[in-house]
Amino acid sequence: MNPKTVTKLLRNVRAGEESAGDSLLALVYDELRTVAGGLFAGERSGHTLQPTALVHEMWIKLAPHLDQLDNRIHFFAIASRAMKRILIDHSRRLGRQKRGGSNHRVTLSDELSAATAGGVDLFDLSDALERLGALNDRHARVVELRFLGGLSIGETATVLGVSHTTIEGDWFMARSWLRTELSA
């Protein structure tokens, strides 16, 4: 997929072209489905929400706000954040307790999964990201963009308006901090 095509469609949405949103969804659907599938990695079988439904629910929430998105990177950052929020809200609606029972678990990355065998409870991750955000908002945003959004170091640097080297350092620090927090 050409990133410029997504950006062009977002501009067309801002310009009021009614079919641009539908064209955008058709263009990015498979990639959104892949991001959603990544959020379900390590999930229990028989989960009541599936990646396809997650993408559809996210689209319903995001579609009215497409005119506020600048480009492909911004779109996927917001979409992945919305999917994470939907998963958390879905779990809470089902009345899961924060600890115990059938936790909602995801696998962060090879570096973190070694320290947190079996994945990370999504509620714990959300809480840890809030604490990290209170300490360093950019580190929390880097985790959201890299892990949840699937963005590269370069794409994350572009979204946050900092250098590639800065994001590499932030990513290292954030993973180390989360590893410690989530292992406790």
C-alpha positions as CSV (number, residue, x, y, z in Angstrom):
1,M,0.0,0.0,0.0
2,N,1.3,3.4,-0.9
3,P,1.3,5.6,2.2
4,K,0.7,8.7,0.0
5,T,-2.6,7.1,-1.1
6,V,-3.8,7.0,2.5
7,T,-2.8,10.6,3.1
8,K,-4.5,11.6,-0.2
9,L,-7.7,9.9,0.9
10,L,-7.6,11.6,4.3
11,R,-7.2,15.0,2.5
12,N,-10.2,14.1,0.4
13,V,-12.2,13.3,3.5
14,R,-11.3,16.7,4.9
15,A,-12.4,18.3,1.6
16,G,-15.8,16.7,2.0
17,E,-15.6,13.9,-0.6
18,E,-18.2,11.4,0.6
19,S,-16.7,8.3,-1.0
20,A,-13.2,8.9,0.4
21,G,-13.9,7.3,3.7
22,D,-15.2,4.1,2.1
23,S,-12.2,4.1,-0.3
24,L,-9.9,4.5,2.7
25,L,-11.5,1.6,4.6
26,A,-11.1,-0.6,1.5
27,L,-7.5,0.3,1.2
28,V,-6.4,-0.1,4.8
29,Y,-8.8,-2.9,5.9
30,D,-6.3,-5.8,5.6
31,E,-3.6,-3.9,7.5
32,L,-6.1,-2.9,10.2
33,R,-7.0,-6.6,10.4
34,T,-3.4,-7.5,10.9
35,V,-3.0,-4.9,13.7
36,A,-6.1,-6.2,15.4
37,G,-4.8,-9.8,15.0
38,G,-1.6,-8.7,16.7
39,L,-3.6,-7.4,19.7
40,F,-5.1,-10.8,20.0
41,A,-1.8,-12.7,20.1
42,G,-1.8,-14.9,23.1
43,E,-5.5,-14.5,23.7
44,R,-7.5,-17.3,25.1
45,S,-9.5,-19.3,22.6
46,G,-13.2,-18.6,22.4
47,H,-12.7,-14.8,23.0
48,T,-16.1,-13.1,22.5
49,L,-14.5,-10.4,20.4
50,Q,-12.7,-11.3,17.2
51,P,-10.2,-9.2,15.2
52,T,-12.7,-8.5,12.4
53,A,-15.3,-7.3,14.9
54,L,-12.6,-5.2,16.6
55,V,-11.7,-3.5,13.3
56,H,-15.4,-2.8,12.6
57,E,-16.1,-1.4,16.0
58,M,-13.0,0.8,15.8
59,W,-14.1,2.0,12.3
60,I,-17.5,3.0,13.6
61,K,-15.8,5.1,16.3
62,L,-13.1,6.5,14.1
63,A,-15.0,7.3,10.9
64,P,-16.6,10.5,12.1
65,H,-13.2,11.9,13.0
66,L,-11.2,11.0,9.8
67,D,-11.1,14.7,8.9
68,Q,-8.9,15.3,11.9
69,L,-6.1,12.8,10.8
70,D,-3.1,14.0,8.8
71,N,-1.5,11.0,7.2
72,R,-1.1,7.2,7.2
73,I,1.1,7.2,10.3
74,H,-1.3,9.3,12.3
75,F,-4.2,7.2,11.1
76,F,-2.7,3.9,12.2
77,A,-1.5,5.4,15.5
78,I,-5.0,6.6,16.3
79,A,-6.7,3.4,15.0
80,S,-4.4,1.1,17.1
81,R,-5.0,3.2,20.2
82,A,-8.8,3.0,19.6
83,M,-8.6,-0.8,19.2
84,K,-6.7,-1.1,22.5
85,R,-9.3,1.0,24.2
86,I,-12.1,-1.1,22.7
87,L,-10.5,-4.3,24.0
88,I,-10.1,-2.9,27.5
89,D,-13.7,-1.6,27.5
90,H,-15.0,-4.9,26.2
91,S,-13.3,-6.8,28.9
92,R,-14.6,-4.5,31.6
93,R,-18.1,-4.7,30.2
94,L,-17.9,-8.4,30.6
95,G,-17.3,-7.9,34.2
96,R,-13.8,-9.4,34.4
97,Q,-11.9,-8.7,37.5
98,K,-8.6,-7.0,37.1
99,R,-6.8,-10.0,38.6
100,G,-7.6,-13.6,38.6
101,G,-10.1,-15.5,36.4
102,S,-9.6,-15.3,32.7
103,N,-7.4,-12.3,32.3
104,H,-7.2,-10.5,29.0
105,R,-3.6,-11.1,27.9
106,V,-1.4,-9.9,25.1
107,T,2.3,-10.5,24.3
108,L,4.3,-7.3,24.1
109,S,7.6,-8.3,22.4
110,D,10.3,-10.8,22.6
111,E,12.2,-8.5,25.0
112,L,9.3,-8.1,27.4
113,S,7.7,-11.5,27.0
114,A,10.9,-13.2,28.3
115,A,10.4,-11.2,31.5
116,T,6.6,-11.7,31.6
117,A,6.1,-15.3,30.5
118,G,2.6,-16.0,29.2
119,G,1.9,-12.5,28.1
120,V,0.7,-9.4,29.9
121,D,-2.7,-8.7,31.3
122,L,-4.2,-5.9,29.1
123,F,-5.4,-4.1,32.3
124,D,-2.0,-4.3,33.8
125,L,-0.5,-2.9,30.6
126,S,-3.0,-0.1,30.5
127,D,-2.3,0.8,34.1
128,A,1.4,0.6,33.6
129,L,1.2,2.9,30.5
130,E,-0.8,5.4,32.5
131,R,1.9,5.4,35.2
132,L,4.7,5.6,32.6
133,G,2.8,8.5,31.0
134,A,2.7,10.3,34.3
135,L,6.5,9.9,34.5
136,N,7.3,10.5,30.8
137,D,4.4,11.0,28.4
138,R,6.6,10.5,25.3
139,H,7.9,7.1,26.5
140,A,4.2,6.0,26.9
141,R,3.4,7.3,23.4
142,V,6.3,5.4,22.0
143,V,5.1,2.2,23.5
144,E,1.6,2.8,22.2
145,L,2.8,3.6,18.7
146,R,5.4,0.9,18.4
147,F,3.6,-2.0,20.2
148,L,0.0,-1.2,19.6
149,G,0.3,0.7,16.4
150,G,2.9,-1.5,14.9
151,L,4.9,1.6,13.7
152,S,8.6,1.4,13.0
153,I,11.1,3.5,14.8
154,G,11.2,6.0,11.9
155,E,7.4,6.2,11.7
156,T,7.2,6.8,15.4
157,A,9.8,9.5,15.2
158,T,7.7,11.2,12.5
159,V,4.5,11.1,14.5
160,L,6.2,12.5,17.6
161,G,8.4,15.0,15.7
162,V,11.7,13.8,17.2
163,S,14.8,12.1,15.8
164,H,15.2,8.4,15.1
165,T,17.9,8.2,17.8
166,T,15.6,9.8,20.4
167,I,12.9,7.2,19.7
168,E,15.4,4.3,19.9
169,G,16.5,5.6,23.3
170,D,12.9,6.2,24.4
171,W,11.9,2.7,23.2
172,F,14.8,1.1,25.1
173,M,14.0,3.0,28.3
174,A,10.2,2.4,28.1
175,R,10.7,-1.4,27.5
176,S,13.1,-1.6,30.5
177,W,10.7,0.3,32.7
178,L,7.7,-1.8,31.6
179,R,9.7,-5.0,32.0
180,T,10.3,-4.1,35.7
181,E,6.8,-2.9,36.3
182,L,5.0,-5.8,34.7
183,S,7.3,-8.4,36.3
184,A,6.5,-7.2,39.8
